[in-house]
Amino acid sequence: MPYDLDSRLVIGLASSALFDLTESDAVFRRDGEAAYRTYQRRLQGQPLLPGVAFPFVRRLLSLNALAPADDPLVEVILLSKNDPDTGLRVMHAIRHHELAITRAVFLEGGSPHRYIAPLAISLFLSANGGDVRAAIEAGHPAGQVLDSQFTDDGRDDELRIAFDFDGVLAGEESESVFQDGGLAAFQDHETRHAQVPVSPGLLAGFLRKLRRIQDVEGRCVEDDPAYRRKLRVAIVTARNAPAHERVITTMRDWGVHVNEAFFLGGVEKRRVLDVLRPHVFFDDQLSHLTPAAENLPCVHIPFGRLNRRST
């Protein structure tokens, strides 16, 4: 019987998101493909250092302990632009770091986004901005991991995921009202539509797939009241009252439980992110991400009018 991807949360991951490939990329750019191939073969047994998305992926995979081994909640698939030969070092690094990633696609420079839909991927992460934009232009959920000095202290086993709302979980309808009419028009529009769920954005499917993990943890709590949930979901948005109500309406409609919500009304998001310490934060605006990315794993979702203007 074929292995079912549709029923579980599937993450597509470029090696540039999972590991620090700074040195390897420098060899390729400076010396060319042949030198790069020789370099990767020579260092095939030398583990790569963790990259920005490593803590998120490691903790996400740890949630598979909540399910039978033959029916994992989470599947992570490597989508690499290497060929199988040069990509072998990445697979060795995955094994060295004891990550439960066994499925991989090697494309020798090909476009990863072509395989997002066929592999039922709910989120594709890469450090390559061009690959991310190509995926989003094709309508797929994708994000670019930004450089960060974040290190995972490993002091707890929680997985904290934080999302901006508009342009990430939601489509750009409300953001367009704000861009065209200003704050007063936006607040009026959201007040009149407070009981109408927003149209889903690129990462809505990813959030909805997290619901299955929330449901499993809910049953764990029922069986053992002392059980402490590992997955925590937060929304960190520039919305404030009265526009906050539509966010809550939408989460209810999607059946997703949000542990924390910050309706900041223009207050710099880093002020709460530095306390929340998410293992990944998704936002569509670099102006929100750049201050936070220095010390936190941040992912840019280059979607919508604001990002089209910047290209």
SEFI-925993 format. One record per residue (C-alpha): residue in one letter; x, y, z; residue number from 1. Coordinates in pm, whole numbers, plus 50000, padded with zeros to 5 digits. Layout:
ATOM, a, X, Y, Z, NUM
...
# end
This chain:
ATOM, m, 50000, 50000, 50000, 1
ATOM, p, 50149, 50342, 49905, 2
ATOM, y, 50273, 50566, 50184, 3
ATOM, d, 50008, 50834, 50239, 4
ATOM, l, 50131, 51195, 50248, 5
ATOM, d, 49796, 51373, 50235, 6
ATOM, s, 49687, 51286, 50587, 7
ATOM, r, 50000, 51418, 50762, 8
ATOM, l, 50194, 51744, 50786, 9
ATOM, v, 50460, 51748, 50514, 10
ATOM, i, 50747, 51998, 50513, 11
ATOM, g, 50967, 52047, 50208, 12
ATOM, l, 51314, 52161, 50300, 13
ATOM, a, 51609, 52289, 50100, 14
ATOM, s, 51946, 52193, 50242, 15
ATOM, s, 52023, 52566, 50267, 16
ATOM, a, 51748, 52603, 50528, 17
ATOM, l, 51851, 52301, 50734, 18
ATOM, f, 52230, 52344, 50737, 19
ATOM, d, 52487, 52624, 50722, 20
ATOM, l, 52614, 52601, 50364, 21
ATOM, t, 52802, 52931, 50360, 22
ATOM, e, 53139, 52773, 50291, 23
ATOM, s, 53006, 52524, 50037, 24
ATOM, d, 52822, 52794, 49842, 25
ATOM, a, 53134, 53010, 49840, 26
ATOM, v, 53332, 52728, 49679, 27
ATOM, f, 53066, 52681, 49412, 28
ATOM, r, 53044, 53053, 49332, 29
ATOM, r, 53417, 53112, 49337, 30
ATOM, d, 53555, 52796, 49176, 31
ATOM, g, 53271, 52641, 48979, 32
ATOM, e, 53084, 52311, 48971, 33
ATOM, a, 53379, 52075, 48930, 34
ATOM, a, 53563, 52221, 49229, 35
ATOM, y, 53240, 52213, 49429, 36
ATOM, r, 53191, 51845, 49351, 37
ATOM, t, 53546, 51765, 49459, 38
ATOM, y, 53502, 51971, 49775, 39
ATOM, q, 53180, 51796, 49876, 40
ATOM, r, 53326, 51451, 49810, 41
ATOM, r, 53638, 51530, 50012, 42
ATOM, l, 53432, 51650, 50309, 43
ATOM, q, 53155, 51394, 50268, 44
ATOM, g, 53214, 51257, 50617, 45
ATOM, q, 53243, 51598, 50785, 46
ATOM, p, 52908, 51698, 50936, 47
ATOM, l, 52751, 52025, 50834, 48
ATOM, l, 52660, 52271, 51107, 49
ATOM, p, 52293, 52338, 51183, 50
ATOM, g, 52124, 52613, 50985, 51
ATOM, v, 51847, 52856, 51075, 52
ATOM, a, 51558, 52609, 51034, 53
ATOM, f, 51735, 52324, 51214, 54
ATOM, p, 51582, 52381, 51563, 55
ATOM, f, 51232, 52414, 51415, 56
ATOM, v, 51269, 52095, 51211, 57
ATOM, r, 51428, 51896, 51493, 58
ATOM, r, 51153, 51988, 51738, 59
ATOM, l, 50880, 51935, 51480, 60
ATOM, l, 51006, 51584, 51407, 61
ATOM, s, 51018, 51509, 51780, 62
ATOM, l, 50637, 51532, 51782, 63
ATOM, n, 50628, 51203, 51594, 64
ATOM, a, 50683, 51038, 51933, 65
ATOM, l, 50312, 51105, 51990, 66
ATOM, a, 50208, 50867, 51710, 67
ATOM, p, 50280, 50509, 51601, 68
ATOM, a, 50611, 50468, 51420, 69
ATOM, d, 50435, 50358, 51101, 70
ATOM, d, 50195, 50654, 51103, 71
ATOM, p, 50399, 50967, 51186, 72
ATOM, l, 50231, 51303, 51231, 73
ATOM, v, 50511, 51486, 51046, 74
ATOM, e, 50706, 51407, 50732, 75
ATOM, v, 51005, 51616, 50622, 76
ATOM, i, 51128, 51576, 50264, 77
ATOM, l, 51458, 51719, 50144, 78
ATOM, l, 51417, 51914, 49817, 79
ATOM, s, 51774, 51976, 49703, 80
ATOM, k, 51913, 52153, 49396, 81
ATOM, n, 52222, 51935, 49428, 82
ATOM, d, 52261, 51621, 49222, 83
ATOM, p, 52263, 51292, 49417, 84
ATOM, d, 52645, 51283, 49421, 85
ATOM, t, 52704, 51626, 49578, 86
ATOM, g, 52392, 51588, 49791, 87
ATOM, l, 52529, 51282, 49968, 88
ATOM, r, 52707, 51503, 50222, 89
ATOM, v, 52373, 51653, 50325, 90
ATOM, m, 52224, 51307, 50376, 91
ATOM, h, 52525, 51208, 50587, 92
ATOM, a, 52478, 51525, 50795, 93
ATOM, i, 52111, 51440, 50847, 94
ATOM, r, 52214, 51099, 50977, 95
ATOM, h, 52488, 51249, 51196, 96
ATOM, h, 52241, 51485, 51361, 97
ATOM, e, 51994, 51197, 51406, 98
ATOM, l, 51712, 51366, 51218, 99
ATOM, a, 51433, 51134, 51105, 100
ATOM, i, 51448, 51248, 50742, 101
ATOM, t, 51462, 50959, 50497, 102
ATOM, r, 51296, 51096, 50183, 103
ATOM, a, 51488, 51323, 49947, 104
ATOM, v, 51461, 51471, 49598, 105
ATOM, f, 51779, 51579, 49415, 106
ATOM, l, 51721, 51807, 49118, 107
ATOM, e, 52066, 51913, 48987, 108
ATOM, g, 51969, 52279, 48961, 109
ATOM, g, 51603, 52214, 48883, 110
ATOM, s, 51312, 52408, 49031, 111
ATOM, p, 51193, 52262, 49364, 112
ATOM, h, 50850, 52423, 49349, 113
ATOM, r, 50733, 52177, 49080, 114
ATOM, y, 50722, 51904, 49342, 115
ATOM, i, 50543, 52092, 49621, 116
ATOM, a, 50190, 51997, 49516, 117
ATOM, p, 50265, 51637, 49407, 118
ATOM, l, 50429, 51566, 49744, 119
ATOM, a, 50144, 51731, 49943, 120
ATOM, i, 50388, 51978, 50097, 121
ATOM, s, 50225, 52231, 50331, 122
ATOM, l, 50538, 52445, 50368, 123
ATOM, f, 50858, 52477, 50164, 124
ATOM, l, 51157, 52646, 50328, 125
ATOM, s, 51475, 52761, 50158, 126
ATOM, a, 51744, 53024, 50200, 127
ATOM, n, 51727, 53085, 49824, 128
ATOM, g, 51499, 53384, 49767, 129
ATOM, g, 51458, 53309, 49397, 130
ATOM, d, 51330, 52957, 49463, 131
ATOM, v, 51088, 53087, 49726, 132
ATOM, r, 50947, 53358, 49500, 133
ATOM, a, 50906, 53109, 49215, 134
ATOM, a, 50709, 52883, 49448, 135
ATOM, i, 50485, 53166, 49568, 136
ATOM, e, 50424, 53290, 49214, 137
ATOM, a, 50304, 52938, 49136, 138
ATOM, g, 50065, 52958, 49432, 139
ATOM, h, 50256, 52736, 49673, 140
ATOM, p, 50326, 52792, 50047, 141
ATOM, a, 50691, 52887, 50077, 142
ATOM, g, 50921, 53103, 50285, 143
ATOM, q, 51279, 53226, 50281, 144
ATOM, v, 51478, 53166, 50598, 145
ATOM, l, 51682, 53471, 50695, 146
ATOM, d, 52032, 53474, 50841, 147
ATOM, s, 52031, 53460, 51219, 148
ATOM, q, 52266, 53410, 51513, 149
ATOM, f, 52000, 53212, 51699, 150
ATOM, t, 52119, 52908, 51893, 151
ATOM, d, 51879, 52657, 52044, 152
ATOM, d, 51954, 52617, 52414, 153
ATOM, g, 51754, 52293, 52428, 154
ATOM, r, 51634, 52366, 52779, 155
ATOM, d, 51279, 52253, 52702, 156
ATOM, d, 51101, 52034, 52452, 157
ATOM, e, 50841, 52287, 52339, 158
ATOM, l, 50797, 52390, 51977, 159
ATOM, r, 50688, 52753, 51955, 160
ATOM, i, 50563, 52871, 51615, 161
ATOM, a, 50465, 53235, 51562, 162
ATOM, f, 50276, 53380, 51266, 163
ATOM, d, 50193, 53723, 51140, 164
ATOM, f, 49831, 53726, 51026, 165
ATOM, d, 49769, 53935, 50713, 166
ATOM, g, 49969, 53820, 50412, 167
ATOM, v, 50077, 53500, 50590, 168
ATOM, l, 49777, 53315, 50734, 169
ATOM, a, 49526, 53544, 50563, 170
ATOM, g, 49508, 53658, 50203, 171
ATOM, e, 49567, 54019, 50105, 172
ATOM, e, 49206, 54143, 50098, 173
ATOM, s, 49230, 54331, 50427, 174
ATOM, e, 49583, 54453, 50360, 175
ATOM, s, 49463, 54595, 50027, 176
ATOM, v, 49192, 54791, 50208, 177
ATOM, f, 49458, 54936, 50435, 178
ATOM, q, 49692, 55022, 50148, 179
ATOM, d, 49415, 55189, 49946, 180
ATOM, g, 49218, 55362, 50221, 181
ATOM, g, 49438, 55390, 50528, 182
ATOM, l, 49387, 55280, 50887, 183
ATOM, a, 49037, 55423, 50933, 184
ATOM, a, 48907, 55242, 50625, 185
ATOM, f, 49077, 54921, 50737, 186
ATOM, q, 48927, 54933, 51087, 187
ATOM, d, 48583, 55005, 50946, 188
ATOM, h, 48609, 54718, 50697, 189
ATOM, e, 48725, 54471, 50962, 190
ATOM, t, 48455, 54580, 51208, 191
ATOM, r, 48183, 54525, 50947, 192
ATOM, h, 48331, 54183, 50862, 193
ATOM, a, 48416, 54081, 51218, 194
ATOM, q, 48204, 53765, 51195, 195
ATOM, v, 48328, 53670, 50846, 196
ATOM, p, 48641, 53449, 50834, 197
ATOM, v, 48917, 53586, 50615, 198
ATOM, s, 49016, 53417, 50292, 199
ATOM, p, 49305, 53175, 50352, 200
ATOM, g, 49659, 53289, 50283, 201
ATOM, l, 49963, 53086, 50182, 202
ATOM, l, 50031, 52934, 50525, 203
ATOM, a, 49670, 52865, 50622, 204
ATOM, g, 49704, 52503, 50511, 205
ATOM, f, 50018, 52461, 50722, 206
ATOM, l, 49839, 52598, 51028, 207
ATOM, r, 49540, 52373, 50966, 208
ATOM, k, 49769, 52068, 50946, 209
ATOM, l, 49907, 52162, 51288, 210
ATOM, r, 49553, 52106, 51417, 211
ATOM, r, 49602, 51728, 51395, 212
ATOM, i, 49898, 51755, 51632, 213
ATOM, q, 49692, 51974, 51863, 214
ATOM, d, 49417, 51712, 51862, 215
ATOM, v, 49663, 51435, 51948, 216
ATOM, e, 49805, 51639, 52234, 217
ATOM, g, 49452, 51712, 52351, 218
ATOM, r, 49390, 51337, 52385, 219
ATOM, c, 49719, 51308, 52576, 220
ATOM, v, 49589, 51564, 52825, 221
ATOM, e, 49262, 51373, 52859, 222
ATOM, d, 49451, 51051, 52933, 223
ATOM, d, 49703, 51219, 53163, 224
ATOM, p, 49614, 51561, 53310, 225
ATOM, a, 49981, 51608, 53400, 226
ATOM, y, 50082, 51594, 53033, 227
ATOM, r, 50238, 51922, 52917, 228
ATOM, r, 50166, 52022, 52558, 229
ATOM, k, 50475, 52061, 52339, 230
ATOM, l, 50328, 52256, 52046, 231
ATOM, r, 50244, 52622, 52108, 232
ATOM, v, 50106, 52850, 51837, 233
ATOM, a, 50115, 53230, 51854, 234
ATOM, i, 49989, 53511, 51633, 235
ATOM, v, 50190, 53834, 51639, 236
ATOM, t, 50012, 54097, 51433, 237
ATOM, a, 50004, 54472, 51379, 238
ATOM, r, 49624, 54457, 51411, 239
ATOM, n, 49462, 54593, 51727, 240
ATOM, a, 49103, 54638, 51846, 241
ATOM, p, 48853, 54635, 51685, 242
ATOM, a, 49025, 54447, 51400, 243
ATOM, h, 49137, 54174, 51641, 244
ATOM, e, 48793, 54014, 51646, 245
ATOM, r, 48812, 53893, 51288, 246
ATOM, v, 49134, 53705, 51368, 247
ATOM, i, 48956, 53516, 51645, 248
ATOM, t, 48656, 53450, 51420, 249
ATOM, t, 48888, 53300, 51160, 250
ATOM, m, 49071, 53073, 51405, 251
ATOM, r, 48736, 52944, 51532, 252
ATOM, d, 48621, 52876, 51176, 253
ATOM, w, 48943, 52688, 51096, 254
ATOM, g, 48921, 52490, 51419, 255
ATOM, v, 49271, 52591, 51525, 256
ATOM, h, 49366, 52669, 51884, 257
ATOM, v, 49601, 52965, 51928, 258
ATOM, n, 49786, 52968, 52259, 259
ATOM, e, 49896, 53331, 52246, 260
ATOM, a, 49795, 53634, 52041, 261
ATOM, f, 49959, 53975, 52035, 262
ATOM, f, 49753, 54257, 51880, 263
ATOM, l, 50023, 54522, 51878, 264
ATOM, g, 49876, 54807, 51674, 265
ATOM, g, 50211, 54909, 51526, 266
ATOM, v, 50430, 54840, 51831, 267
ATOM, e, 50759, 54684, 51718, 268
ATOM, k, 50711, 54306, 51711, 269
ATOM, r, 51060, 54235, 51838, 270
ATOM, r, 50954, 54360, 52183, 271
ATOM, v, 50736, 54052, 52234, 272
ATOM, l, 50929, 53811, 52011, 273
ATOM, d, 51240, 53848, 52228, 274
ATOM, v, 51031, 53722, 52521, 275
ATOM, l, 50826, 53463, 52333, 276
ATOM, r, 51141, 53314, 52172, 277
ATOM, p, 50969, 53124, 51891, 278
ATOM, h, 51162, 52857, 51705, 279
ATOM, v, 51028, 53012, 51385, 280
ATOM, f, 50844, 53335, 51307, 281
ATOM, f, 50668, 53394, 50975, 282
ATOM, d, 50598, 53745, 50843, 283
ATOM, d, 50542, 53897, 50501, 284
ATOM, q, 50721, 54226, 50575, 285
ATOM, l, 51099, 54249, 50604, 286
ATOM, s, 51061, 54565, 50813, 287
ATOM, h, 50916, 54345, 51090, 288
ATOM, l, 51161, 54060, 51039, 289
ATOM, t, 51495, 54238, 51009, 290
ATOM, p, 51512, 54363, 51371, 291
ATOM, a, 51407, 54023, 51506, 292
ATOM, a, 51614, 53800, 51275, 293
ATOM, e, 51940, 53884, 51447, 294
ATOM, n, 51854, 53662, 51741, 295
ATOM, l, 51551, 53461, 51624, 296
ATOM, p, 51478, 53219, 51337, 297
ATOM, c, 51270, 53425, 51097, 298
ATOM, v, 51107, 53336, 50767, 299
ATOM, h, 51002, 53589, 50505, 300
ATOM, i, 50684, 53515, 50311, 301
ATOM, p, 50729, 53742, 50004, 302
ATOM, f, 50359, 53756, 49921, 303
ATOM, g, 50121, 54035, 49828, 304
ATOM, r, 50133, 54394, 49709, 305
ATOM, l, 50402, 54517, 49944, 306
ATOM, n, 50645, 54254, 49824, 307
ATOM, r, 50560, 54305, 49459, 308
ATOM, r, 50645, 54674, 49501, 309
ATOM, s, 50987, 54588, 49641, 310
ATOM, t, 51090, 54376, 49345, 311
# end
